[in-house]
Structures are given as structure tokens and as C-alpha cells.
């Protein structure tokens, strides 16, 4: 591993929220001296597919494949097996898919794959959750899903920074907490509802910080990462 991949940059996962393979690989090349994990989400994976993931892995970086799987148990298990073969480091599934789906996914994963359960999307607030038929208070619903995921064997959770502290307090220490919805001081929240600064999320107990547009949309992504690392160091 690159000797420069160390704390606090080692905590940052850069979300490659760009539409094309050339843009994604350009960002990986720019940031390879600072960042060790890059997130490939639905848009980019749909546009560029597994070959892009292989190209990123070929640089020596790791890949967080954020597909948020939610299907019948057998289909999800086969998708997890495909992720194993691809060699990704992290893969997401929706905890709302239920125990049987999660247990099938856990049984299919290899030891090197971190299987991350998504609780409630950071774009949702209490009103949006209620529209889906869930009347439980949002943080309690997150905790309920998180406990179900931990019981089912998932190795980590994706949750809003606002739920990190309670999850860290209530769940086993080995559960990894991967936190999106982060906005450095002075940046816009955009379509995110439950946001926090990277420094506050780290202090609350996050293991990994997923940051996209504040880095990838910056005129100088390297400078953006450097500034965030300075904030984390403070």
C-alpha cells in the first residue's frame, strides 16, 4: 500500500459521482497519492460496468461498490458472489430487505469483502420516512435496522452522521461505520437532508467518511482533500 495512504486521509472514501469512465479514472489518478478507497455507485457502474472497477483495482486502490442490493435472497447472494470475483473491498445492501436476504448475502461473501448494510438514506428525513409507511422515529428505525443487520452477520453499516454516536454506543466495536452525507464547513448540503462536517462525524465514531462532490466537484480535487485532512487533523 502507498505509504502516503495514512490517517486522516485513510479514513476518506472518495465517491466517484461522475458519469463516465474517463472522468472517474482521471480522478483516481489525481488522488492516488492521497486516497486508497474509491466508491463506484449506481450511475457510474451502470455506465462503465465491471471493467471500470477492474481498472481502478489495477491502480492499487480499493473499490467500494455501492449498489445497495435489495432483492430476493438467492439473487442477492449471487450478486455478492460476483462482487467476490470482481475483487471489491466493500459492497452495500439495504437492511430493509430483511433477515433472510442479509443472511444469504453474508453466507455468500468471502472473508475479504466488507458487507455494509444501508439503514436509512441520508436524503430522507422523518417526513419522507413516514411517507413510506414507517411511523417510528427516524433514529430509532435506524437503530432497529442496524441491530437486525448485526444479528444477521453484516460486517458494517452505512448511516447518516447524525446516527453514528448512538450506533457506536449500542453496537459491537467491530462493526464498521461508513458515513456519507458529509459536507466540509462552507459547502452546500444539496440534496442531502442529514449532514455533518467530516471532523464531527469522525469524532462521533465513524470509521470511514464518504465524500463526493466537495472533492470531485472542486476545481482542484487534491487541494480539497488536503483541506479536509487538515480539518480532520485539527
ABEGO torsion letter per residue (X at the ends): XBAABBOAAAABBBBBBBABAAAAAAAAAAAAAABABBBBBAAAAAAAEAAAAAAAAAAGBBBBBBAGBBBBAAAAAAAAAAAAAAGBABBBBBAAAEAAAAAAAAAABBAABBBBBBBBBAABBAAAAAAAGBABBAAAAAAAAAAAAAAAGBABBBBBAAAAAAAAAABBAABBBBBBGBBBBGBBAEABABBBBAAAAAAAGBABBBBBAAAAABABAAAAAAAAAAAAAX
